[in-house]
Amino acid sequence: MFEKSDQPRVFGLPLGVDFPRALVDGLMARHQGHPPEALARVHLIVNTRRMARRIRTLFDQGPAMLLPRISLLTDLGEDWDLAHIPDPVPPLRRRLELTQLVASLLQAQPDIAPRSSLYALSDSLAALMDEMHGEGVSPDRIADLDIADQSGHWERIKTFLGIVRHYFETGTEHPDVETRQRMVIEHVTTQWQDTPPNHPVIIAGSTGSRGATQLLMRAVTQLPQGAVVLPGVDFDMPQQVWQALNDAMLSEDHPQYRFADLMNGLGLTPDAIGRWTDTAPTNPARNQLLSLALRPAPVTDQWLEDGPKLADLGSATADVTLVEAPSARIEALTIAMRLRQAAEDGQTAALITPDRTLTRQVTAALDRWNILPDDSAGMPLHLSAPGRFLRHVGDLFRDRLTAELLLTLLKHPLAHSGADRGTHLRLTRELELHLRRHGPPYPQAADLTAWADKQTDPMAQSWAAWISDCITAKEVSGDLQLAEFVTRHIDLASRIASGPNAEAAGNLWAKDAGQEAWKTVSTLQDNAPHGGRINASDYTSLFHGILSGQEVRNPDTPHPDVLIWGTLEARVQGADVLILAGLNEGSWPEAPKPDPWLNRALRNQAGLLLPERRIGLSAHDFQQAASAPEVWMTRSIRSDDAETVPSRWLNRIKNLLQGLPDQGGRAALDAMSARGTRWLELANQLEEPGSTPAATRPAPCPPVAARPHDLSVTEIKRLIRDPYAIYAKHLLKLRPLDPLMKTPDALLRGTVLHEILEGFIADTRNDPALCTRDALMQKTETVLAEIVPWAQSQAVWRARMDRVADWFIEGEHHRRTIAQPTALESGGKATLPELGVTLTAKADRIDIDQRGALHIYDYKTGAPPSDKEQEFFDKQLLLEAAIAEQAGFGDLSPSPVAQAVFIGLGNPPKTVLAPLDKEPPAQVWKEFEALMRAYMEADRGFISRRAMQKKIDKGDYDQLARFGEWDITDTPDTQEVG
């Protein structure tokens, strides 16, 4: 196949060429006139399975022939003569072992690092160990580094590195994946030196970025019929620029650095790279522009010399569109519109970006046109339905069961997925309404049983028993063996998924996502014995990390011409339109991850890879993709309310074009931006919601017969300030949905206060000797323990009561000298016969003095209303006094009211008298009758926000009234409603 040569054979294909197709064309051209079996003797080694599939697909297009042997770099370890090399240790097992060693070290020396960094340190240590194996760097080489810093940081690092030394000493017996791969490559290359194969061996598509891979590539180029075919070689780059790529510290981030390093290791210059085929680049002028723009930073001054030599910049950028969107959302929408256009035109369009958040936004935008893109990366397993379900089940071990977590599990589509799911959903709804209205925020088995006993559904009790058995009280307070955690986790997840009927298998492990989830948890279960003891919080963190490292493909049939690729997939595929998206620093290229072990200089000394290696690979991917026939380059100007920084490559292209006005560079850049602006305008038009007339200020006028005839004294304040709320509550029968998790809010605080004082007054009414501070605080402790499940709130409210206890006891002794407590939480009602209106009330406390006069008290946790507020708006106590004189409370007959008092227990505590002298009960009752008579008039509307205390106050029904579309100065729109 190849003629004899004294130097290594290295071929390349130019930027912008469909690499797999050109590779196949070159193989076919070199076997023209040879017998059919000649091609079958070729051994083609590629770096990814996608590359192998694409090459096979191209051969399958015909004509019929014998095919070459196609294998992956990782397949080399599967030959029969490598049985003496042990199988690799699973990566998860190694990670768990390292976690235990790091945990022991942190326990022995807690000043080294906090325990919260346990898994982060273990992961980074495992990554460092893999890299050391792959690059052939021993711990001794790192220990011998010249370190001028004696601050102690290096000593801590060497302490951690001491952990991995053991794995290098026993590496050949229990090798890691990277160790075994290097052992295989070293064995194969040694064999080739003794007995080189006489058939062609070709490595294609790899850039040689890893040490072991580059070792194999060098060995293949030395074979009699061996060759390497490099993708995306910049044949336009001058020799002096290639020579400048000789220092990794300065040039590692250049797209062509890996090729320069490979050729340097072979003792060749880059001009020795031959062309695999005579296939011309799609746009040679653009290739030259990109080559100059991406030159290494130390030689960027060559722009001044070589920039004027660039010609035909208009044609170079004619098929390039630059989109700089104001936000990531608009960027995603614009991309989706272009993908949709390509689908309509029958073009193949591919979105290329490492930003997975952006790809999800584009997928969501395409959904409006029912287009499902073919996403090569799929969905992270922890975001899939089984992944989310398993994470929620894992949270049961870590946290006390909350109503929120309980409902999250019960509502999950995989919960109770075995049979009778309709009954399950109906009971879940009833339980949710009960928990919202009555709590508790932390449900236990007894609470669920009590709820089920009150249900009419015969399935409720067995259903509640299933929840109690599978979900409640599963938190783990101490440490357990990791294997025990995993076993419990799988068992609970399976039981919750199947439902009460144990024979009905759930759908947890079904379909692609479920099978991937089962594969992942099974791997964890197999390796769990190496994890040691662990607490619940660490287990959930570990489990989440393991799930997030896996991905699952969407089982639905995607659109064949709308594709989403990662940068790796883009190397081996071809499309009519390529969209390079997310071109911002930190996104593409991604920012190097911080290395807690070695800085750049030490990595270079040790022979490890520099952090910029990934940037260089991304740069090569960008240069290769940007050389395609039609290209879009997109970015967002703002992200998360912060200004973004353009990708360094995009910035270089723009700066170079702006600096070449005489060659038409600025005009070319303007044209690129203009094409992008046109699409941004289309996106804005698509987002334009149109004009909808603003709502008017509502003041509905329902029929008189339908208007509310039963009101409580606390609702009169609302009727005066926000009549629309009364209309919505009583006529529309709407009420705000209670929060799922009861919170220690003002309402609960008031309930607790009334419970404490009601019990305290009831006790002291029969035994005045109990009217002491100690008895009050004891009652407070009892009620808080029964009603308030939050320790922090208990402490705060206990302190509040402690602060006012002396003041209250002193005032109570004074109140007892005036009158004696007679009725507690007593209900009363009075009627307006002519209107048929009934007013109800519940008095916190009523005392009776020796003259038979009533003293009405109301407890307030906050500040009591002032005289003016009571006179015009807050008439609660005044109306209670009127009811007491009109009809009485409970067993108390109508009696005169001596006083009505608010007892405010806020800070500071104070008592406020109702202004009975200004507003006597008889007058108040007449005013109430006049108010109700007015609201019984047919043309009287229930105005929204009639007289709110503050403009910023929020009403329960503001959204229903569409407040915000109108202002409180607007004239009410009085309309009759049926």
N, C-alpha and C positions, 0 to 999 in steps of 0.2 A: 504493500500500500504506500509506504514511504520510501524514498530513496535514501541510501546510506548517507549519514552526515556525521561530521566530527563534533558538532555542537548540539546541545539540547534542542529539541523541537518544541517551539512555543508558537502557537497561532492565536489570532484574535479576530474578533468581528467588531466592526465599527459601531459607534453609538447610534441608536435609533433603528437598528436592524432587528427584526424578529429572530431572536437567537436560536430557538429550537428549530425553526424552519430552515434558517441558513445552515445550521449544523447538519441537518438531514440532507440538504441539497449538496453540501460539500462531500458528505460520505458517498452519495449517489454518483457525484461527478468523478470521484476518485476510483470508483469501481466500474466505470464504463469500460466495456470490453473484457472484464474479468469474468471467470466462471461464477455461477450463482452462489456456490458455497463460500466464495471469498468474503462476501459481506457477513456471512454467518460466523466467521472466525473472529470478527472484530468484537472486542470487549469494551463497551462504552460505560464509563463510570460517571454518574451525575450526582449532584449534591442534594437534591430533593425529590420526593416521590411525585410531586406535581410535574417536575421537569420530565421524569421518566414517563408519566402518563401522556404528556403532551407529545413527546417524541414518538411513543407507540401509536398515538392517534394519527400523527402525520404519516407514518409508515402504512397504517391501515387504509389510508385513502387510495392506496394502490400505486402502481400495479402489484399483483401478487409476487412475492419474492421471499427468500429466506432472510430473516431479520437478524441483526446483530444481538449479542447478549447485552442486555441493559441492566445495570445494577447500581445500587447506591453505595456511597462511601461506607455507610454503616453495615452493608452486606458483606464486606470483606471478612468479618469475624465469623461468618457462618460456614466457611469451607470445612471440609472433613479433616484436614490436617492441622486444625487449630484446636483440637480437643484438649490439648495440654494446657490451654489458657482457660482459667476458671471463668464461669459466667459472672457478669457484673452484679454487684450488690444493688438491690433496688434503691433509687435515690431517696425515697421516703424513709427507708430504714436507716440510711446514713444520716439523714436530717434528724431523725428521732434520737439516734445515738449521740449526735453532736449536741442536741438540746439537753440531754441528760448530763453530759460532761460540762457544758457551759453552766448549767444550773448548779452543779456541785461546786464549780469554781466560784460562782457568785455567792454561794452560801458560805464558802470558806473565807472569801475576801469580798465582803459586801461593798467596800469602798471602790472597787474596780468599775462597777456599772450598776445601775438600778435594775431590779428584777423585771420591770416593765419592758426592758429592752432585750429580754431573753430570746424571743423568737427572731427578732430582727438581727441580733448578733449571730444566732445560729445559722440563719439563712445566708448572711453575708460571709460567714466563715466557711460554709459549705461551698458557696460560689468561688471563694478564693482557693479552696482546696481543689475544686474541679479545674480551675484555670492553671494552677501549679502543675497538676498531673498532665493536662493537655499540652502545656508549653515545656514540659520537662524540667521544671524548676524545683529543686529540693529545698526542704526547710533550712539546710545548712547554708545555702546560698543567701537566703534572706537574713539568717542570723549573722552572716559575715558582712553585711552591708555597712558602709562607712556612715555612721550617724553622728553628726556633730552635736545634736540636741541631747542634753543630758537631763531633761526636765522630768523624767519619770514616765512620760507617755510611751516611749519606746519600750520601757521595761514592761508596762502593762500589755503592750501589743505582743511582746515575746512570750508573755505568760499564756495568752490565748493561743499563739501559734504552737506552743508546746502541746496543745491538745491534738493538733493534726499530725504531729510528728509520728505518732503511733501508726497512723494510717499509711504513711509512706514506708515505714519499716516492714509492715505486713501487707503492703499494697499488692504484691504479686499473688498472694494467697486469697485475698478477698478484695479484688479490685473494684474501684468505682467505674462508672460508665466511661468517663474520660480516660481513666487509667488503662482500662482494657482496650479501648480504641487505639491508644498509642502503642500498647503492647502488640496488638494485631498488626498495625502499620509497620512497626519495627521488625516484626517477624517476616512479614511479606517482603519488605524491601531487602532484608538479609537474604532471603531465598532467591530473589531476583538477581542479586549480585552473583550467586553461585550458578543458578540455572535460569537465565532470563527467558521469558516466554518468547516464542517465535511468531506469535500472532499479534496483530495490532492491539494496543491498550491505549485508550484515550480517556483522559479526564476532561469533562466539559462542564462549563457553567460555574465553576468555583472560582472565587477570588483569592483563595489561600490566606484568609484572614486568621485562621487558627494554626498554631504551630504544628500539630500533628498532620493536618491536611496539607500544609505546605511541604512537610517532609515527604509525604507520598507523591505530591506533584513533582518535586525535584527528582524522586526516584523514577517516576514514569518517563520523564523527559530523557533519562539516560538509557532507556531500553532500546533495543535495536529497532523495534516497531512501536515505540511509545511516543505520545504527544499530549500536549495540554492545549485546550482551546479556551481562551479567555473571553468573557462577555464584556461588551461595552468599552473597548479600548479607544482611547482618544488619540487617533492617528494624526490629528491636527496640532498636537502639542509639540513645540520645538524641542530639540535635543537638550538645550541648556536648561529648559524648565524641568525636563526629566531628571537631569543631573542635580537640580536643586532639591529633589525629593529624596535626600539622603539622610535626613535627620528626623527620626520619629517624633522628637519633642517639638519640632516645628511644622511637620508636614503630615502627621498621622490623620488629620481631618480632611486631607485632600482626596477627591474621588479616585485618583489614579495611584495613590501611594502604595496600595497593596501590590499592584503590578510592578511598580518600580522596585519594591522590596524583594519580590520573587525573582525578578531578573538579576538583581544584585546578588542574591544567594546562588544563582546559577552561573555567575561570572559573565553575564551578558549585559549588553546595553539594550534599552527599550527598542532601538531601531531594528533589533534582531527578531522582533515579533512579526511573524509572517501573517499574511491575510489568508484566512481559511477559505474564503470564496471571494469572488470579485463583485459581490453584491454591494451596490453603492448605498450610502446613507440616504434616508428619505429627504433630508434637507441639509446639504453640505454647508450652506451659508449659516444656518442656525447652529450646526455643530461647531463651527469656528467661533461664533459669538459666545456660546456656552464655554468653550475651552478657554477663551481669553478671560471671561468673567470669573471663572472658578480657579484661576491660577493661585498658587500658594501666596499667603499674605506677604512673605518676604520679597516676592518679586512682582507685587502688584504695580510697582512703578513702571513695569513694562507696558501698562495700558497706554502710556503716553507715546511709546514708540510703535507698538503694534496695533493700537486702536485705529489710527488713521488708515491702516492697511485693510481694515474690514470693508467689504463692499456688499452692496445689495442688502442692506439691513431691512429694507421694506419687505422683500420676499422672505427674508429669514424669519420675520415675526408676523407674516401675513396670516398664518393659521394659529397664532397664539393669542389668547384672550386673558386679560388680567382683570380679576374681580376682587376689589377691596371693599368688602361689605361693612356696614356700620356695626353689625353684631354677628355673633356665631349663628343665631337663629336665621337671620336673613341670608347669611352665607349658605346654610343648609338648604333653605328654600330655593335659592337661585340654582344651586347644583341640582336639586330635584327637578326643577323645570327643564334644565338642559338634558338630563337623563330621560325625562319624559319625551322631549322633542326627538331625541335619538331613537327612542323606541317607536315613535310614530313614523320616522323616516326610514326605519329598517337598518339603522346603524348599530354597531356594537360600541357601547360606551362603558367605560370603567372609571370608577372613583378610586383613587389611590391616596391613602393617608394612614399614618399610624395612630391618628386620633380616633379612638373608638367611640368617644362621646359624640363626635361630629357624625360618624357613620350612623349611629342610632338616630340622630336628629334627621338625617337625610332619609332614612328608612321610614320614619314617622311621616315626613312630608310627602313621600311617594304614596303613602297609604291612601291619601285623598283621591288618587286616581286608580286605586286598586292595583298598584304595581308593587310586586314583591321582588326586591333585588336579590341576585345570587351573591350572597356574602360568603366569601371564602373562609373568613375567620369564625363565622357562626356567632353564638351567644356564649358569654362566660357562664359556666355551669352554676355558679352561685346566684345568678340572676334568673335562671330558668325556674319553672314551676317546682320540680323536685328539689332544686337547690335551695330555694326560698323556704320550702316546707321543712326540709331537714335542718336549716338554720333556726327556724322558729322552734322546732322540737328541742334542739340543743339548748336554746335559751331557758327551757324549763329547768335544766340542771343548775344554771347560774343565778337566776333571779327568782324572787318570790312571785308566785303566780298573780298576775294582775287581770282585771277584767279585759283590758286591752289585748294582752297576749292571749287570753282564753278565746276571745272572739276572733282574733287574727287566725288562730289555728282552726277554729270551727268553720270559718267562712272560706278557708283555703279550698280551691277546687279539688285537691287531692284528699282532703279529710272526708272520712265516711264515704269513700268512692266505691265501696264494694257493692252495696245494694241499698234500696230504700232511701236514696239521697233526698227525695222530695220531702219525706217526713223529717229528715235531719235538718233541712233548710228551714222548714216551718218552725220547728222547735228552737232552732238557733235564733230566729227572729223574735220569738216570744221571750227567750232568755235575755236577749239583748235589751229589749224594752224594759224588762224587769230590772236589769242591772243599771240601766240609765236612770230609772225613776227611783229605785230603792237601794241600789248598791248590793253588796259592799264593794269597795274598790279592789279588795284582795279576796276573792271568793274562795271558800273552802268546801270540802265535801258536804259538810252539814248544811251549808247555805244552798247548795244545789239540790240536796234531798228535800229540804223544806220547800223550795220552789216547786219541785216536781210533785209533791204531795197535793199542791193546790191546783194542778192542771187537770183538765178533763180528758186530755189525750192519753189513752192507755199505754202508749209507748214512752211517755215522759219519764217514768220512774226507771225503766231499764236504760234509757238514753242517758239520764243523769248519773246512773251508777257507772256506765261506761266512761263518762267524762271524769268522774271521781277516781276511777281506777287508773285511767291512762294519763290524765293531765294534772290533777291537783296534787300538791305536796310532793313534787319531784325534785326540789332544790337539794343540792348536795353541799354541805357546809365544810367538810374536810377534804382530804386528798384520797383519791382512788387510783388504782392501776389504770393506765390508759386503756388496756384491753377491756376492763370492766365498763369504763365509760362508753366505749364503742359498742359493746354488746347491748348495754341498756339503751343506747341511742337507736340502734337498728330495731330492737324489739318494740320500743315505744312508737317509733315512726310507722312500723308495719301495722301495729294495733290501731293507731289513730287513723291510718289510711283505710283499713278494712272496715271499721265501724264495730258496733256491738256484736254483730254476727261474725264470729271468728272464722267461720268456714268461707265467708265471702272475701275473696282476695281483692285488695284495693288496686288502684292504678299507679301507685307510687313508682314501681320499677318498670312500668310499661313504656313503650315507644322509645325513640332515640334518646331523649333527655333522661328518662328513667333508667335505661340500660347503662348510660354513661355514669349516672349517679351511683348505681349499684356497683359498677366496676371500680369507682373511686372509693366508696366506703369499704368494699371488699379488700382492696389493696391496703387501706388503712387498718382493717381488722387483721390482715395477715402480718403486718409489720408492727402492730401495737405492742406485742411483748417486748419490743426494744425501747418503748417509750417511758417505762418506769411509772412512778406515781406522779399525779398531776392534780391540780385543783380545777373546779368547774369553770372559773373564768379563763384560765389558760387553755382549757380544753376547747371552749367555744372559739377562742382566737385561733387556735391551731386548726380546728375543723374548717373555719371560714377561709383561712389561708390555703388549705389544701383544695377546697372546692374552687376558689378563685383562680387556681392555676390550670383548670381544665376548661374545655370549651365543647359545645355541642352544636351541631348543624341543625338548621330549621328543616323539619321533615316536609314542609310544604313545597310544592313545585314552584320554583322562582321563574322570573322572566329571563329568557335565554340571552337577551341582548343588554340587560342592565346589570352591571357587575360591580361588586365592591371588593377590592383587593387590598391586602397589605403590601408593603414594599417588596417583600420576598416573592409573593405571587406575581407581581408585575414583571419580574425578570423573565418569567417563562411563558407569558401569555402575550397575545396581540389583540388590539382593539382599534376601531376607527377613531375614537375620541378618548383621550386620556385626560382626566381631571385631577390635577395635583392640588389637594386641598389641605387646609390647616397649615399654610406656610407661615407660621409664626415661630419665633424662638421659644423653645420649651415644648413645642409640639412636633415640628418637623424642621430642624432636627430636635430630638428629645434631649433635654438637659442630662448630662452624665449623672448617674447616681453617686451620692457621696460615698467615698470609700473610708471606712473607719480604721483601715489597717495601714495602707501605704499611700504616700502621695505620688505624684507623677514622676518625680525624679527618682524615687526609690524603686518604683515599678520598672522604670527604664533600666536602672542598674541591675535589677534582678532578672530582667529578661521577660517580664510579664507584659501583658497588653496594656496600653494606655487607655484612659477613659475616652479619649477622642477616637478610638477605633470604631465605635458604633457611629459616631458622627461621620467618619470617613465612608463607612459602608452606606449610610443614608445619603451622603452626598453622591456616591456612585449611582445609587438607585434614582436619585433626582435627576442626575445628568442623563442617565439612560432613558428615563420616562419623558423628560423634557425634549428629547430629540425625536419624539413620535410625530406622525403626520399632522394631527390636529391636537392641540394642547390647550387646556385651561389651567391657569394658576390662580388659586383663590386663597384669600385670608380674611380674617375679621379684624377690624380696626380696634374694637373694644371687646373685652371678654370679662364677664363677672364685674362689670362696672369699673374696669381698669383698662388703661391704655395698653395695647399689645406692642411688641417689637417685631417687625417683619423678619422673616427668615433671612439668615445671612446670605443665602444664595439668591433669593429674590432681590435683596437689597443690592447685591453686586451687579446683577443684570440691569436693574433700573439705573444705578449710578453710572455704569458704563455707557448705556444708551444716552443718558442725559449729557454725558461728556463728549458726545460725538454729534454735535448739531450739523456739522458740515456734511457728514455722511447720511444725514436723515435719521439719526438716532432718536432725537427728541420727537420727531414726527412719528416714528415707528412706535415709541412708547405711548404717545398720545393715542395712536390708533388702537393699541392693545387695551388701554384703559377705556376708550370710547366704546369698544365692543362689550366690555364688561359692564359699563354704565348702562347700556341699553338693556341688558338682562336684569340689572338691579331695578331699573324703572319698571320692567315687566313684573318683577317680584312685588314691588310696592303696589302696583295696580291690582295684583292678585290678592294682596293683603288688605286693600281698601275695603272697609266694611260697608261703605255707603252711608247715606244720611237717614237717620230714623228720628222722627219728631220726639222731642223730649217729653217725658210724662208731666202732667200737670199735678199740682198739689191736691191730693185726694181729700174729698169730704163727702163720703157716700151717705145717701139718705135712704135707709132701708124702710120698709113698711112699718108703721107704728106698732102693729101687732107683733112684729118680729123683734122689736127692740128689747134689750135686756130688762128684765123685771126683778131680777135677784142679783144684788151686788153686796160686796163686803165693804166695810169702812175703809180698808186699805186700798180698794179700787177707786174710791171717790177722788183721791189725789190724782190718780192716773186719768180719770174721766175729765178732770179739770185741765191737766197739763197736756195729755195726749189722748184725746177721745178716740182716735183711730185704733189705738191698741185695744180699747174695750170692744169696738166693732169686730176686730179680727179675732179676739178671744171668744166672745159670746155668740156672735152671729156666724162667723166663718168656722168656728170651732177649731182654731189653730192654736198651737202652743209650741214654744221653742223646744227643740229636741234637747233633752238633758245630755250633758257630756258623758261619754262612755266611762271615763275614769272620774269618780267623784274627787273633787279637789277641796282643800281646806279654804273655801272662799268665805265671803261675808255671810252668805245664807247659812252655811253650816255653823259658822261661828255664833250666829244668832240663835240657832237651834240648840247648840250646846249650852249657851248662857241661860236660856230659858229653862232647859232641863235641870241645870245646876240649881238655879234659884227657886224653881218650883219645888224640887225635892227638899232643899234646905228650909224653905218657909213651911212646908208641910211638916217636917220633923220638929221645927221649933214652935209651931203653933200649939202642939200638945205638950211640949216640954221647953218652956222658955230658957231653961238653963243651958240648952244646946246652942243658943244664939251666941256663938263665939267664933273667933277667927279660925281656931283649929278645926271646928266642926265644918265651917265653910270650905276650908282647904281640903278636908277629907272628902267631902261631897264632890269637890272639883276633881280630885284624883279618881274617884269612882266613875264619874260620868265620862271623863276623858278616856279612861281605859276601855269603856264599853262602846263609845261612839266614834272616837278619833283613832284611826289606825296608824297615823303618821307620828313617829316619835318626835320629829322636829316641831311639828305643829303642837303636839302635846306640851312640849317644853315652853313654846312661845305663849300659848294660851294660859298655861299654868302661871307663868310669870306675870301675865296681864292681871289675872285674878289676884295674885299675891300683892300686886301693886295697889289694888283698890280695896282689898279685903278690910283693912282697918276703917277706911272711909265708909264702906257699906255697913259694917257692923255698928259703927257709931250712929249712922243715920237710921238703921233699923231700930235701935233702942229708942230713938226719938219718935219714930213712927208708931211704935208700940204704945207710947204714952198717949197718943192721939186716938188711935183706933186699933182694932184687932183683925188680923187676917181672917177672912170668912170664905171667900171663893177664889180658887186658883184655876186658871185656864178655863174659865166659865164662858159658855156661849150665850148670846142673846140676839134677839131680832125684833124689829118693829116694822110696821106696815103702813103704807100710804093707801088707804082703801080706795080713794077716788081714782088713783092711777094704777093700782094693783102692783105697786112696787114694794119689795121687801128688802130691808137693809139688815145685814147680819154682821156680827162682830164676835170676837173672842178676846175677853179681857185677861191680861196676864195675871192680874191680882186685884181683888176688891176687898177693902177693909171697911168695917162698920164701927162708927163711934158710939158713944153712950146715947146720943140723941137719935140714933138710927140713920144718920146721914152716911152716904157712901163716899169712900176715898178710893179712886181708881188709879192704878199704877201700871205703867208700861215700861219694860226694860229695853234699853238701847245699847248696842255694842259700840256705836259711833256717837257722833254729836247729835243731840236732840234738836228738833226744829225750833227755830226762834218764834217769838210771839207773832211777828209779821207773817212768817210762813204758815203758822197755824191759822191765822186769821183769814188768809186768802187761798191757801193751797192745801196744806197738810192738816186736814181736819179729823184725823183719826181719833184722838182723845176727845175732841169736842163732840163728835158723833157718838162715841161710846157713852159719854155723859148724857146725851139726848136719848139714846136707847134706854139707859138705866132709868131715866125719869118717865119715859113713855111706856115701856113694857117690862123692864127689869132684865136681869141676867140669871139664867138657870132657875134655881129655886128661890131667888131673891125677887120679891115683889117690887113694883115701881117705887122708887124712893128718891128723895132729893140728893143731889151730889154736892158734897162740901168742897171737894177739890179733885182735880185730875192732874197727875204728875208723871212726867218722863224721868226715869232714873237712868241717867247716862253713865255708862261704865267705860268711857273712852279715856283719853289722856289730854287734859285732866278730867277726872270724873266730876259730874255736876248733876243737879236736879233742875228741871225746867217745868214750871207750872203752866197748865193750859189756861189761856186768858178767859176764864169763865165770867169775869166781871165785864169784859168787853163783848163776849160772845156767850151769853147765857144759853143753856140747853134749849129752851123754848124757841129762842131766835134762830139757833143753829138748825133746829128741825124745820122751821119755816123756810130757811135758806135752802136746805136740802130739798124740800118739796118744790121750791121754785126752780132749782137746778134740774130736777127730774122732769118737771112739767115742761121746761124748755126743751129737753131732749126727747120729749114725746110729741113735739110738733113735727108735722110731716115734712116741712122744708128745712128742718134743722139737720145739718150734716155733721158727721163725726170727723172733725178736722185732724189731720196728721200733724203732730208736733205743734199744738196750739200755743202752749206757754211753757216750754221746757225751762228748767231752772238755769241750765247752761247750754250754750249753743253746741258745745262738744259732747253733751250727754247723748248716749246711744239708746235707742228704743229697741225692744224685742222685734218690732215689725217694721223697722225702717227700710229693710230690703224689699218687703212686700209693697210698701208705699213708694218705692223707687226714689227714696230721698237721695239727693245728690243731683238728680236731673232737674230738681226744682229747689228753690230756696225758701226760707221761712218768711221772706218778705212777699212771696208770690200770693196772689189772690186764690183762695181755695176754690176748687172746681166742684161745685155741689151737683151731684148727679144721683138720680133715683136708681136704686138697685133692687132687684127682685129677691 
